[in-house]
Amino acid sequence: MEAKASHRQILGINFYAGDVRGAIQRMSHGGLLVVPAAPALRELDRDASYREALENADLAITDSAFMVLLWNLLERDSLPRLSGLKYLHELLKTPDMRRPGNTFWIMAGPASAETNLNWLRSRGIHVPHNCVYEAPLYRGQINDPVLVDKINRVRPKQIVIALGGGVQERLGYYLKLRLDYLPGIHCIGAAIAFLSGDQVRIPLWADRFYLGWLFRCVSAPCRFIPRYWEARKLLPLLMRYRHRSPIEPVEIPEKSREAA
C-alpha cells in the first residue's frame, strides 16, 4: 500500500509526488495524465472546464516549477518536481511506445507533425499515418466525433496529445469520457517540441534546474515573457486556497444584496 505522501492535494488537484518510473507504471494500465503549467493553473478559478479536466485526471504530475517552489515555501513541504519533458523522455523508452501502431499522436498542425514525426523516426520510433491526427483549432466546448471514431477504430494502447495547455487537458478528458475503452492518454503539450526542435530545444540539465522557462523566453520573448509574467497570479491563488479547489465566487446583484 502506498504512503499518503505519494500525492499532494493542491488547488483541488491530486498531484502525484513520486518518481517518473512510478508514473509510467501507473499509466501503463490506462487513464488520463495531465501536466499543468503555471500560466494555465492561474485560470483554475475562472475556467470551469479546465478545472474539471484536471480534477478528474488519473494522474497529474508536478511540471510547474513555479507551483512546486511556491507550494514548498508556503507549506514547508518537500514536494518533488516531475516535468513533462522528463516524463516523455522516459516514456519514449518503453516498448509500448516503440511498437508501430501502438501509439496515437495528436499534433497541433502539419508543420509540427512533420517535425515531431521526423524526430521520432530518427529515434527508431515509426508512427503509421493512421496513428496521427492534426487537431483543428478547438474553440469553446470540445466536440470532435471524427477523432473519437478514428481512435475507436485504430484502438491504440497509448494516446499522446501534443497541444497547448488548457486545451489538451480538456481534449484528454473528452476522450476519456467518450472512447469505448480506456487507453493511456498523455497530455504532454510542448515536451515533444523541446526534444524535436519544433520549439526551442531544452536540454535535460536545464529542465532539471527549472530553467526551461528561460530558454523559451529567450527564444521568443514577445510570446513567452507575457505568458510567464501572468503566471505570477498563481501565488495569491495558492495563498488563498492551498488544498481546496478554487471556484470563482458568484456575484450577488445589487438589489439582491440590499434585500438580504
MIDOSE-1310 file (N, C-alpha, C; in nm, 2 decimals, decimal comma, always signed):
residues 260
meak	+0,08/-0,12/+0,00/+0,00/+0,00/+0,00/+0,09/+0,13/+0,00; +0,05/+0,22/-0,08/+0,14/+0,34/-0,10/+0,12/+0,43/+0,02; +0,22/+0,50/+0,06/+0,22/+0,60/+0,16/+0,13/+0,72/+0,12; +0,07/+0,79/+0,22/-0,01/+0,90/+0,19/+0,07/+1,01/+0,12
ashr	+0,20/+1,02/+0,15/+0,28/+1,12/+0,09/+0,31/+1,11/-0,06; +0,25/+1,00/-0,12/+0,27/+0,98/-0,26/+0,19/+1,08/-0,35; +0,10/+1,16/-0,28/+0,02/+1,26/-0,35/+0,01/+1,38/-0,26; -0,02/+1,49/-0,33/-0,05/+1,62/-0,26/-0,17/+1,68/-0,32
qilg	-0,27/+1,72/-0,24/-0,39/+1,79/-0,29/-0,36/+1,94/-0,30; -0,34/+1,99/-0,42/-0,31/+2,13/-0,44/-0,42/+2,19/-0,53; -0,49/+2,29/-0,48/-0,59/+2,36/-0,55/-0,70/+2,26/-0,61; -0,72/+2,16/-0,53/-0,82/+2,06/-0,56/-0,77/+1,95/-0,66
infy	-0,65/+1,96/-0,70/-0,59/+1,86/-0,79/-0,50/+1,76/-0,72; -0,52/+1,64/-0,74/-0,44/+1,53/-0,67/-0,31/+1,51/-0,75; -0,20/+1,59/-0,71/-0,08/+1,58/-0,77/+0,01/+1,46/-0,73; +0,06/+1,39/-0,82/+0,15/+1,28/-0,79/+0,28/+1,33/-0,74
agdv	+0,33/+1,26/-0,63/+0,46/+1,31/-0,57/+0,57/+1,20/-0,58; +0,55/+1,11/-0,67/+0,65/+1,00/-0,68/+0,75/+1,03/-0,79; +0,82/+0,92/-0,83/+0,92/+0,94/-0,94/+0,86/+0,90/-1,08; +0,95/+0,92/-1,18/+0,90/+0,90/-1,32/+0,87/+0,76/-1,35
rgai	+0,94/+0,66/-1,29/+0,91/+0,52/-1,31/+0,77/+0,48/-1,26; +0,74/+0,54/-1,14/+0,61/+0,51/-1,08/+0,50/+0,57/-1,16; +0,52/+0,69/-1,22/+0,42/+0,75/-1,30/+0,39/+0,67/-1,43; +0,50/+0,62/-1,49/+0,49/+0,54/-1,62/+0,42/+0,41/-1,59
qrms	+0,45/+0,35/-1,47/+0,39/+0,22/-1,44/+0,24/+0,24/-1,41; +0,20/+0,35/-1,35/+0,06/+0,37/-1,33/-0,02/+0,39/-1,46; +0,05/+0,46/-1,55/-0,02/+0,49/-1,68/-0,02/+0,37/-1,77; +0,06/+0,27/-1,74/+0,06/+0,15/-1,83/-0,08/+0,08/-1,82
hggl	-0,16/+0,11/-1,72/-0,29/+0,05/-1,71/-0,40/+0,13/-1,77; -0,37/+0,25/-1,83/-0,46/+0,33/-1,89/-0,50/+0,45/-1,80; -0,57/+0,55/-1,85/-0,61/+0,66/-1,77/-0,56/+0,79/-1,84; -0,60/+0,90/-1,77/-0,56/+1,04/-1,82/-0,45/+1,10/-1,74
lvvp	-0,34/+1,13/-1,80/-0,23/+1,20/-1,73/-0,23/+1,35/-1,78; -0,22/+1,44/-1,69/-0,21/+1,58/-1,72/-0,08/+1,64/-1,66; -0,03/+1,75/-1,73/+0,09/+1,81/-1,70/+0,07/+1,96/-1,69; -0,01/+2,01/-1,59/-0,05/+2,15/-1,59/+0,07/+2,25/-1,56
aapa	+0,08/+2,35/-1,64/+0,18/+2,45/-1,62/+0,12/+2,57/-1,55; +0,21/+2,65/-1,49/+0,17/+2,77/-1,41/+0,08/+2,87/-1,49; +0,11/+2,90/-1,61/+0,03/+3,00/-1,68/-0,12/+2,95/-1,70; -0,14/+2,82/-1,71/-0,27/+2,77/-1,72/-0,34/+2,75/-1,58
lrel	-0,26/+2,71/-1,48/-0,31/+2,69/-1,35/-0,37/+2,82/-1,29; -0,32/+2,93/-1,33/-0,37/+3,06/-1,27/-0,52/+3,08/-1,31; -0,57/+3,01/-1,41/-0,70/+3,02/-1,45/-0,80/+2,93/-1,39; -0,75/+2,85/-1,29/-0,84/+2,75/-1,23/-0,97/+2,80/-1,17
drda	-0,96/+2,93/-1,12/-1,08/+2,98/-1,05/-1,18/+3,04/-1,15; -1,14/+3,04/-1,28/-1,23/+3,10/-1,38/-1,27/+3,01/-1,49; -1,18/+2,91/-1,52/-1,21/+2,81/-1,63/-1,26/+2,68/-1,57; -1,39/+2,67/-1,57/-1,46/+2,55/-1,50/-1,43/+2,42/-1,58
syre	-1,42/+2,42/-1,71/-1,40/+2,30/-1,79/-1,25/+2,26/-1,77; -1,16/+2,35/-1,77/-1,02/+2,31/-1,74/-1,00/+2,25/-1,60; -1,07/+2,32/-1,51/-1,06/+2,27/-1,37/-1,12/+2,13/-1,36; -1,23/+2,11/-1,42/-1,29/+1,97/-1,42/-1,20/+1,87/-1,48
alen	-1,13/+1,90/-1,59/-1,04/+1,80/-1,65/-0,93/+1,77/-1,56; -0,87/+1,87/-1,49/-0,76/+1,84/-1,40/-0,80/+1,76/-1,28; -0,92/+1,79/-1,23/-0,96/+1,73/-1,10/-1,01/+1,58/-1,13; -1,04/+1,55/-1,26/-1,08/+1,42/-1,29/-0,97/+1,34/-1,36
adla	-0,85/+1,39/-1,37/-0,74/+1,31/-1,43/-0,70/+1,20/-1,33; -0,65/+1,09/-1,39/-0,60/+0,98/-1,31/-0,46/+1,01/-1,26; -0,38/+1,09/-1,32/-0,25/+1,13/-1,27/-0,22/+1,27/-1,32; -0,18/+1,35/-1,22/-0,13/+1,49/-1,25/+0,01/+1,50/-1,20
itds	+0,10/+1,54/-1,29/+0,24/+1,55/-1,24/+0,28/+1,69/-1,22; +0,38/+1,71/-1,14/+0,42/+1,84/-1,10/+0,52/+1,91/-1,19; +0,47/+1,94/-1,31/+0,56/+2,00/-1,41/+0,59/+2,14/-1,38; +0,51/+2,22/-1,32/+0,53/+2,36/-1,29/+0,63/+2,38/-1,18
afmv	+0,75/+2,43/-1,22/+0,85/+2,46/-1,12/+0,80/+2,57/-1,03; +0,73/+2,67/-1,08/+0,68/+2,78/-1,00/+0,58/+2,73/-0,90; +0,49/+2,64/-0,94/+0,40/+2,59/-0,84/+0,47/+2,51/-0,73; +0,56/+2,43/-0,77/+0,64/+2,34/-0,67/+0,71/+2,43/-0,57
llwn	+0,78/+2,54/-0,62/+0,86/+2,63/-0,54/+0,76/+2,70/-0,44; +0,65/+2,75/-0,49/+0,56/+2,82/-0,40/+0,50/+2,73/-0,30; +0,46/+2,61/-0,34/+0,40/+2,51/-0,25/+0,49/+2,47/-0,14; +0,62/+2,44/-0,17/+0,71/+2,40/-0,07/+0,74/+2,52/+0,02
ller	+0,74/+2,64/-0,03/+0,76/+2,76/+0,06/+0,64/+2,78/+0,15; +0,52/+2,78/+0,10/+0,40/+2,80/+0,18/+0,37/+2,69/+0,28; +0,40/+2,57/+0,24/+0,36/+2,45/+0,32/+0,48/+2,39/+0,40; +0,60/+2,45/+0,38/+0,72/+2,39/+0,43/+0,73/+2,24/+0,40
dslp	+0,71/+2,21/+0,27/+0,70/+2,08/+0,22/+0,83/+2,05/+0,14; +0,84/+1,93/+0,09/+0,95/+1,89/+0,00/+0,90/+1,82/-0,12; +0,79/+1,87/-0,18/+0,73/+1,81/-0,30/+0,83/+1,81/-0,41; +0,85/+1,70/-0,47/+0,95/+1,69/-0,58/+0,88/+1,74/-0,71
rlsg	+0,96/+1,79/-0,81/+0,91/+1,82/-0,94/+0,93/+1,71/-1,03; +0,83/+1,68/-1,11/+0,84/+1,58/-1,22/+0,79/+1,65/-1,35; +0,88/+1,69/-1,44/+0,85/+1,77/-1,55/+0,79/+1,68/-1,66; +0,71/+1,74/-1,75/+0,66/+1,67/-1,87/+0,77/+1,63/-1,96
lkyl	+0,88/+1,70/-1,97/+0,99/+1,67/-2,05/+1,06/+1,54/-2,00; +1,08/+1,53/-1,88/+1,14/+1,41/-1,82/+1,05/+1,29/-1,83; +0,92/+1,31/-1,81/+0,83/+1,21/-1,82/+0,83/+1,15/-1,97; +0,82/+1,24/-2,06/+0,81/+1,19/-2,20/+0,94/+1,13/-2,24
hell	+1,05/+1,18/-2,20/+1,18/+1,13/-2,23/+1,19/+0,98/-2,19; +1,14/+0,95/-2,07/+1,14/+0,81/-2,02/+1,03/+0,73/-2,08; +0,92/+0,79/-2,11/+0,81/+0,72/-2,17/+0,85/+0,66/-2,30; +0,92/+0,74/-2,38/+0,96/+0,70/-2,52/+1,05/+0,58/-2,52
ktpd	+1,11/+0,55/-2,41/+1,20/+0,43/-2,40/+1,12/+0,30/-2,38; +1,00/+0,31/-2,34/+0,92/+0,19/-2,31/+0,88/+0,11/-2,44; +0,87/-0,02/-2,44/+0,84/-0,10/-2,55/+0,70/-0,06/-2,61; +0,61/-0,02/-2,53/+0,47/+0,02/-2,58/+0,48/+0,13/-2,68
mrrp	+0,57/+0,23/-2,65/+0,57/+0,35/-2,73/+0,65/+0,32/-2,86; +0,73/+0,22/-2,86/+0,82/+0,20/-2,98/+0,76/+0,10/-3,07; +0,64/+0,04/-3,04/+0,58/-0,06/-3,13/+0,49/+0,01/-3,23; +0,51/+0,00/-3,36/+0,43/+0,07/-3,46/+0,28/+0,04/-3,44
gntf	+0,20/+0,14/-3,44/+0,05/+0,12/-3,43/+0,00/+0,11/-3,29; +0,09/+0,12/-3,19/+0,05/+0,11/-3,05/+0,03/+0,24/-2,99; +0,08/+0,35/-3,05/+0,06/+0,48/-3,00/+0,00/+0,58/-3,10; -0,09/+0,66/-3,06/-0,17/+0,75/-3,15/-0,12/+0,89/-3,10
wima	-0,08/+0,97/-3,20/-0,03/+1,11/-3,17/-0,13/+1,22/-3,22; -0,16/+1,31/-3,14/-0,25/+1,42/-3,17/-0,16/+1,55/-3,18; -0,14/+1,60/-3,30/-0,04/+1,71/-3,32/-0,12/+1,84/-3,34; -0,04/+1,95/-3,33/-0,10/+2,09/-3,34/-0,12/+2,13/-3,48
gpas	-0,06/+2,07/-3,58/-0,08/+2,11/-3,72/+0,02/+2,03/-3,80; +0,02/+2,05/-3,94/+0,11/+1,98/-4,03/+0,25/+2,00/-4,01; +0,29/+2,13/-3,98/+0,44/+2,16/-3,96/+0,49/+2,09/-3,84; +0,41/+2,10/-3,73/+0,46/+2,04/-3,60/+0,46/+1,89/-3,62
aetn	+0,36/+1,83/-3,69/+0,35/+1,69/-3,71/+0,47/+1,64/-3,78; +0,51/+1,71/-3,89/+0,62/+1,67/-3,97/+0,75/+1,67/-3,89; +0,78/+1,78/-3,81/+0,90/+1,79/-3,73/+0,90/+1,68/-3,63; +0,79/+1,67/-3,56/+0,79/+1,57/-3,45/+0,80/+1,43/-3,49
lnwl	+0,74/+1,39/-3,60/+0,74/+1,26/-3,66/+0,88/+1,23/-3,71; +0,94/+1,32/-3,78/+1,08/+1,30/-3,83/+1,18/+1,28/-3,71; +1,16/+1,35/-3,60/+1,24/+1,33/-3,49/+1,22/+1,19/-3,42; +1,09/+1,15/-3,41/+1,06/+1,02/-3,36/+1,12/+0,91/-3,45
rsrg	+1,11/+0,93/-3,58/+1,17/+0,83/-3,67/+1,32/+0,82/-3,65; +1,38/+0,93/-3,63/+1,53/+0,93/-3,61/+1,57/+0,86/-3,49; +1,47/+0,84/-3,39/+1,50/+0,77/-3,27/+1,45/+0,62/-3,28; +1,41/+0,58/-3,40/+1,37/+0,44/-3,42/+1,22/+0,42/-3,38
ihvp	+1,14/+0,53/-3,37/+1,00/+0,52/-3,34/+0,92/+0,56/-3,47; +0,86/+0,46/-3,53/+0,79/+0,48/-3,66/+0,64/+0,48/-3,63; +0,58/+0,59/-3,66/+0,43/+0,61/-3,64/+0,36/+0,60/-3,77; +0,27/+0,50/-3,79/+0,19/+0,49/-3,91/+0,10/+0,61/-3,93
hncv	+0,07/+0,64/-4,06/-0,01/+0,75/-4,10/-0,14/+0,75/-4,03; -0,20/+0,64/-4,01/-0,34/+0,63/-3,95/-0,33/+0,65/-3,79; -0,21/+0,67/-3,74/-0,20/+0,69/-3,60/-0,15/+0,84/-3,57; -0,18/+0,93/-3,66/-0,15/+1,07/-3,65/-0,28/+1,15/-3,68
yeap	-0,31/+1,25/-3,59/-0,42/+1,33/-3,61/-0,38/+1,48/-3,59; -0,41/+1,56/-3,69/-0,38/+1,70/-3,68/-0,50/+1,77/-3,63; -0,49/+1,82/-3,51/-0,61/+1,87/-3,44/-0,66/+2,00/-3,50; -0,79/+2,02/-3,51/-0,84/+2,15/-3,55/-0,82/+2,25/-3,44
lyrg	-0,85/+2,38/-3,46/-0,84/+2,48/-3,36/-0,97/+2,47/-3,28; -0,96/+2,41/-3,16/-1,07/+2,40/-3,07/-1,11/+2,53/-3,01; -1,24/+2,57/-3,02/-1,29/+2,69/-2,96/-1,41/+2,65/-2,87; -1,41/+2,70/-2,75/-1,52/+2,67/-2,66/-1,52/+2,53/-2,62
qind	-1,64/+2,47/-2,62/-1,66/+2,33/-2,58/-1,60/+2,24/-2,68; -1,53/+2,14/-2,64/-1,46/+2,05/-2,74/-1,56/+1,94/-2,78; -1,58/+1,93/-2,91/-1,66/+1,82/-2,97/-1,60/+1,78/-3,10; -1,54/+1,66/-3,10/-1,46/+1,61/-3,21/-1,50/+1,46/-3,23
pvlv	-1,62/+1,43/-3,29/-1,66/+1,29/-3,31/-1,57/+1,22/-3,41; -1,51/+1,29/-3,50/-1,42/+1,23/-3,60/-1,30/+1,17/-3,53; -1,24/+1,24/-3,44/-1,13/+1,19/-3,36/-1,17/+1,07/-3,28; -1,28/+1,08/-3,21/-1,32/+0,97/-3,13/-1,34/+0,84/-3,22
dkin	-1,41/+0,86/-3,33/-1,43/+0,74/-3,42/-1,30/+0,68/-3,47; -1,20/+0,77/-3,50/-1,08/+0,72/-3,56/-1,00/+0,64/-3,45; -1,00/+0,69/-3,33/-0,93/+0,62/-3,22/-1,00/+0,49/-3,19; -1,13/+0,49/-3,18/-1,20/+0,37/-3,16/-1,18/+0,26/-3,26
rvrp	-1,15/+0,30/-3,39/-1,12/+0,20/-3,49/-0,98/+0,16/-3,49; -0,88/+0,25/-3,46/-0,74/+0,21/-3,45/-0,71/+0,14/-3,32; -0,77/+0,18/-3,21/-0,76/+0,12/-3,08/-0,61/+0,11/-3,03; -0,54/+0,23/-3,03/-0,40/+0,23/-2,98/-0,40/+0,21/-2,83
kqiv	-0,29/+0,16/-2,78/-0,28/+0,14/-2,63/-0,25/+0,27/-2,56; -0,18/+0,36/-2,64/-0,14/+0,49/-2,58/-0,18/+0,60/-2,68; -0,22/+0,71/-2,62/-0,25/+0,84/-2,69/-0,17/+0,95/-2,64; -0,09/+1,02/-2,72/-0,01/+1,13/-2,68/-0,07/+1,26/-2,74
ialg	-0,11/+1,36/-2,66/-0,17/+1,48/-2,70/-0,06/+1,59/-2,69; -0,02/+1,65/-2,80/+0,09/+1,75/-2,80/+0,03/+1,88/-2,84; -0,07/+1,93/-2,76/-0,13/+2,06/-2,79/-0,10/+2,16/-2,68; -0,15/+2,28/-2,69/-0,13/+2,38/-2,58/-0,20/+2,35/-2,45
ggvq	-0,14/+2,40/-2,34/-0,20/+2,39/-2,21/-0,34/+2,46/-2,20; -0,43/+2,39/-2,14/-0,57/+2,45/-2,13/-0,66/+2,38/-2,23; -0,60/+2,34/-2,34/-0,68/+2,28/-2,45/-0,66/+2,13/-2,44; -0,53/+2,08/-2,43/-0,50/+1,94/-2,43/-0,57/+1,87/-2,31
erlg	-0,57/+1,93/-2,20/-0,63/+1,86/-2,08/-0,78/+1,84/-2,10; -0,85/+1,94/-2,16/-0,99/+1,93/-2,19/-1,02/+1,82/-2,29; -0,93/+1,82/-2,40/-0,94/+1,72/-2,50/-0,92/+1,58/-2,44; -0,82/+1,57/-2,36/-0,79/+1,44/-2,30/-0,91/+1,39/-2,21
yylk	-0,97/+1,48/-2,14/-1,09/+1,44/-2,06/-1,21/+1,40/-2,15; -1,22/+1,48/-2,25/-1,33/+1,45/-2,35/-1,31/+1,31/-2,41; -1,19/+1,27/-2,44/-1,16/+1,14/-2,50/-1,19/+1,03/-2,39; -1,14/+1,06/-2,27/-1,16/+0,96/-2,16/-1,31/+0,93/-2,14
lrld	-1,40/+1,03/-2,16/-1,54/+1,01/-2,13/-1,61/+0,94/-2,25; -1,55/+0,96/-2,37/-1,62/+0,92/-2,49/-1,57/+0,79/-2,57; -1,45/+0,76/-2,54/-1,39/+0,64/-2,61/-1,46/+0,51/-2,55; -1,47/+0,41/-2,63/-1,53/+0,29/-2,58/-1,44/+0,19/-2,51
ylpg	-1,31/+0,24/-2,48/-1,22/+0,17/-2,40/-1,12/+0,27/-2,34; -1,04/+0,23/-2,25/-0,95/+0,33/-2,17/-0,80/+0,30/-2,20; -0,75/+0,38/-2,30/-0,61/+0,37/-2,32/-0,53/+0,47/-2,23; -0,40/+0,47/-2,23/-0,33/+0,58/-2,16/-0,33/+0,70/-2,24
ihci	-0,38/+0,81/-2,19/-0,39/+0,94/-2,25/-0,29/+1,04/-2,19; -0,19/+1,07/-2,26/-0,08/+1,15/-2,20/-0,08/+1,29/-2,26; -0,12/+1,39/-2,18/-0,13/+1,53/-2,22/+0,01/+1,60/-2,20; +0,10/+1,58/-2,29/+0,24/+1,62/-2,26/+0,27/+1,76/-2,33
gaai	+0,18/+1,82/-2,40/+0,20/+1,95/-2,45/+0,32/+1,97/-2,54; +0,41/+2,07/-2,50/+0,52/+2,11/-2,58/+0,64/+2,02/-2,55; +0,63/+1,92/-2,47/+0,75/+1,84/-2,43/+0,82/+1,78/-2,56; +0,73/+1,72/-2,65/+0,79/+1,66/-2,77/+0,86/+1,77/-2,85
afls	+0,80/+1,89/-2,85/+0,86/+2,00/-2,93/+1,00/+2,04/-2,88; +1,02/+2,03/-2,74/+1,15/+2,06/-2,68/+1,26/+1,96/-2,73; +1,21/+1,84/-2,76/+1,31/+1,74/-2,80/+1,33/+1,74/-2,95; +1,22/+1,77/-3,03/+1,23/+1,76/-3,17/+1,29/+1,89/-3,24
gdqv	+1,28/+2,00/-3,17/+1,32/+2,12/-3,22/+1,21/+2,20/-3,29; +1,08/+2,15/-3,27/+0,97/+2,23/-3,32/+0,95/+2,36/-3,24; +0,99/+2,36/-3,11/+1,02/+2,48/-3,04/+1,16/+2,47/-2,99; +1,21/+2,57/-2,92/+1,35/+2,57/-2,87/+1,38/+2,44/-2,80
ripl	+1,50/+2,39/-2,83/+1,54/+2,26/-2,76/+1,58/+2,30/-2,62; +1,53/+2,22/-2,53/+1,56/+2,23/-2,39/+1,63/+2,11/-2,34; +1,76/+2,12/-2,31/+1,84/+2,01/-2,26/+1,79/+1,96/-2,12; +1,81/+1,83/-2,10/+1,75/+1,78/-1,97/+1,82/+1,84/-1,85
wadr	+1,94/+1,89/-1,86/+2,01/+1,95/-1,74/+1,94/+2,08/-1,71; +1,90/+2,16/-1,82/+1,83/+2,28/-1,79/+1,69/+2,26/-1,73; +1,62/+2,16/-1,78/+1,49/+2,12/-1,72/+1,51/+2,08/-1,57; +1,61/+2,01/-1,54/+1,64/+1,96/-1,41/+1,66/+2,08/-1,31
fylg	+1,72/+2,19/-1,36/+1,74/+2,31/-1,28/+1,63/+2,42/-1,30; +1,52/+2,37/-1,34/+1,40/+2,47/-1,35/+1,42/+2,58/-1,45; +1,50/+2,56/-1,56/+1,53/+2,67/-1,65/+1,46/+2,66/-1,78; +1,37/+2,57/-1,80/+1,30/+2,56/-1,92/+1,23/+2,69/-1,97
wlfr	+1,17/+2,76/-1,87/+1,10/+2,89/-1,90/+1,20/+2,99/-1,95; +1,32/+2,99/-1,91/+1,42/+3,09/-1,95/+1,46/+3,06/-2,10; +1,48/+2,93/-2,14/+1,51/+2,90/-2,27/+1,39/+2,95/-2,37; +1,27/+2,93/-2,32/+1,16/+2,96/-2,41/+1,15/+3,12/-2,42
cvsa	+1,17/+3,19/-2,31/+1,16/+3,33/-2,31/+1,27/+3,39/-2,40; +1,39/+3,34/-2,40/+1,50/+3,39/-2,48/+1,47/+3,36/-2,63; +1,41/+3,24/-2,66/+1,38/+3,20/-2,80/+1,27/+3,29/-2,86; +1,17/+3,32/-2,78/+1,06/+3,40/-2,84/+1,01/+3,49/-2,73
pcrf	+1,08/+3,60/-2,70/+1,04/+3,69/-2,58/+0,90/+3,75/-2,59; +0,86/+3,79/-2,71/+0,73/+3,85/-2,72/+0,62/+3,76/-2,69; +0,64/+3,63/-2,72/+0,54/+3,53/-2,70/+0,54/+3,48/-2,55; +0,65/+3,45/-2,49/+0,66/+3,38/-2,37/+0,68/+3,47/-2,24
ipry	+0,74/+3,58/-2,26/+0,76/+3,67/-2,14/+0,63/+3,71/-2,08; +0,53/+3,76/-2,17/+0,40/+3,80/-2,11/+0,33/+3,68/-2,05; +0,34/+3,56/-2,11/+0,28/+3,44/-2,06/+0,33/+3,40/-1,92; +0,46/+3,40/-1,90/+0,51/+3,37/-1,77/+0,49/+3,48/-1,67
wear	+0,49/+3,60/-1,72/+0,46/+3,71/-1,62/+0,32/+3,69/-1,56; +0,22/+3,65/-1,65/+0,09/+3,63/-1,60/+0,08/+3,51/-1,49; +0,18/+3,42/-1,50/+0,18/+3,31/-1,40/+0,20/+3,36/-1,26; +0,24/+3,48/-1,24/+0,25/+3,53/-1,10/+0,12/+3,53/-1,02
kllp	+0,01/+3,53/-1,10/-0,12/+3,53/-1,03/-0,15/+3,39/-0,97; -0,06/+3,30/-0,99/-0,08/+3,17/-0,92/-0,05/+3,18/-0,77; +0,03/+3,28/-0,73/+0,07/+3,30/-0,59/-0,05/+3,33/-0,50; -0,13/+3,44/-0,53/-0,25/+3,46/-0,45/-0,35/+3,35/-0,45
llmr	-0,36/+3,28/-0,56/-0,45/+3,16/-0,57/-0,41/+3,06/-0,47; -0,28/+3,03/-0,47/-0,22/+2,92/-0,37/-0,23/+2,97/-0,23; -0,21/+3,10/-0,21/-0,21/+3,15/-0,07/-0,36/+3,14/-0,01; -0,45/+3,16/-0,10/-0,59/+3,17/-0,06/-0,65/+3,03/-0,04
yrhr	-0,63/+2,94/-0,14/-0,70/+2,81/-0,14/-0,62/+2,69/-0,09; -0,48/+2,70/-0,11/-0,40/+2,59/-0,07/-0,45/+2,45/-0,12; -0,51/+2,37/-0,04/-0,55/+2,23/-0,08/-0,69/+2,24/-0,16; -0,77/+2,34/-0,13/-0,90/+2,34/-0,18/-0,91/+2,38/-0,33
spie	-1,02/+2,34/-0,40/-1,04/+2,38/-0,54/-1,09/+2,52/-0,54; -1,03/+2,61/-0,62/-1,07/+2,75/-0,63/-1,18/+2,76/-0,73; -1,29/+2,81/-0,67/-1,41/+2,83/-0,75/-1,45/+2,98/-0,74; -1,46/+3,04/-0,85/-1,48/+3,19/-0,86/-1,61/+3,22/-0,79
pvei	-1,62/+3,31/-0,69/-1,74/+3,34/-0,62/-1,84/+3,40/-0,71; -1,97/+3,37/-0,69/-2,08/+3,42/-0,77/-2,11/+3,56/-0,73; -2,12/+3,65/-0,82/-2,15/+3,79/-0,79/-2,30/+3,80/-0,75; -2,33/+3,87/-0,64/-2,47/+3,89/-0,60/-2,52/+4,02/-0,66
peks	-2,63/+4,02/-0,73/-2,68/+4,15/-0,79/-2,70/+4,25/-0,67; -2,69/+4,38/-0,71/-2,70/+4,49/-0,61/-2,84/+4,48/-0,54; -2,95/+4,46/-0,61/-3,08/+4,46/-0,55/-3,09/+4,34/-0,45; -3,04/+4,22/-0,49/-3,04/+4,11/-0,40/-2,97/+4,13/-0,28
reaa	-2,85/+4,20/-0,29/-2,77/+4,23/-0,18/-2,84/+4,32/-0,08; -2,91/+4,42/-0,13/-2,99/+4,51/-0,05/-3,10/+4,44/+0,02; -3,16/+4,34/-0,05/-3,27/+4,27/+0,01/-3,23/+4,18/+0,12; -3,11/+4,13/+0,11/-3,05/+4,04/+0,21/-3,02/+4,12/+0,33
